[in-house]
Amino acid sequence: MKAAIFGAGVAGLSAAIELVDRGYDVELYEKRKVLGGKVSVWKDGDGDSVESGLHIVFGGYEQLQNYLKRVGAGENYLWKEHALVYAEPDGKQSFFKKANLPSPWAEVVGGLQADFLTMWDKLSLIRGLYPALAGNEEYFRSQDHMTYSEWHRLRGATEHSLQKLWRAIALAMNFIEPNVISARPMITIFKYFGTDYAATKFAFFRENPGESMIEPMRRYIQSKGGRIFIDAKLSRLELNDDETVKKAVLNDGHTVEADAYISALPVHSVRKILPASWLRHDYFSNLFQFTGSPVANCQLWFDRKITDTDNLMFSQGTVFATFADVSLTCPGDFQKGMGSATGGSVMSLVLAPAHQLMDMPNEVITEMVMRDIHSRFPKSRDAKLLKSTIVKIPQSVYKAVPGADRFRPDQTSPVRNFYLAGDYTYQRYLASMEGAALSGRQVAEKLHARSTG
């Protein structure tokens, strides 16, 4: 049986891995020259890696780690210290370190020792967040009608803890503020991470996501007979009389015929190729309920080290929300290129919220970032900025705003030979690499069950 997959991000690659392992004839089509989607990496003119975003592997990313092991990349990431590191003005740092105890006591004791929260913050969080720790999937989905800020305040947790702790987490997770993001994903992640000691561990890829994850996935798929095509953008679908897909037409006019068609495109791209006749189904018309979160990633190359922190960092009151010195966290890469002669820092910074940055000139954004870098890292004031890059993604993961969760579609569509994959489709996780990997597994399982049932 032949399956055609459109979109070679983590969801499309994961679906391809599952299907080639089940003996399917798989063709994977990607519109760009580089695979990886929102996790893609490419080289600039100096041979340095430019990332579309800063990506890490959490301990709780069980499905993604399963795929990495399967494709021979299980050792391609490095675990860091089990702590949340907050960069403060003038080089100071605050920490939330888990205690060496079973969950949730590890989080409770660690939270009580956090130096950036007051004792009242800590007590209010212990009391207020208990419903999330005790909740289940039904409870989490029932809270999708309100923002996280509303849920937080209803639970009696303090405003200071909301701004100091949870704002950074909301921006890191969905690139939107606590007063915009739904309570549903926030308390879901708190449950997963607050009841499993290992779930919150951070790991960085030894090189970068492209070399450490995407390339091994590509090699594995092709070693099993799968075929991958780049510069192959899906233009439209042609239908049979019963509204099933007859063939897919690419931008260059080439046609693709298969027994099953999987869209692993971002939701805003899926909408562009939907046949009009399909929109009478709520399944398809509901896809127009989603809006993508804008995000930007900034990379800065310095002629010297401006920090020695080998971990993910968070910051409040800065244009960047999460960041890392990837010359430290990814030792197999970023040590090469422009900064290699002096061993300089390479800062990779996620800029969020980013809606106000999308139309702003890159040099202005870089100046804003540099002001905040100088504030947080005093050593940078004497360092020379060798070069910088800004990567803007106007529509990244879907905005997990109140009410959006109920529109997340199953991977099986009403059209017999058409399926959806992507982190916006329904699976137990959130819009993330793990959510994409889960959707890839689920779409393959459902396609196989339908074709053999």
Secondary structure, DSSP 8 states (H G I E B T S, - for coil): -EEEEE--BHHHHHHHHHHHHTT-EEEEE-SSSSSBGGG-EEE-TTS-EEESS---EETT-HHHHHHHHHTT-TTSEEE--SEEEEE-GGG-EEEEE--SSSTTHHHHHHHHH-TTS-HHHHHHHHHHTHHHHH--HHHHHHTTTSBHHHHHHHTT--HHHIIIIIHHHHHHHHSS-TTTSBHHHHHHHHHHHHS-GGGG-EEEESS-HIIIIIHHHHHHHHHTT-EEESS--EEEEEE-TTSSEEEEEETTS-EE--SEEEE-S-HHHHHHH--GGGGGSHHHHGGGG--B--EEEEEEEESS-S----S-EEESSSSEEEEEEHHHH-TTSSSSGGGTTTT--EEEEEE-S-TTTTTS-HHHHHHHHHHHHHHH-GGGGGS-EEEEEEEEESS-SB---TT-GGG---SB-SSTTEEE-STTSS-SS-SSHHHHHHHHHHHHHHHHHHHH-
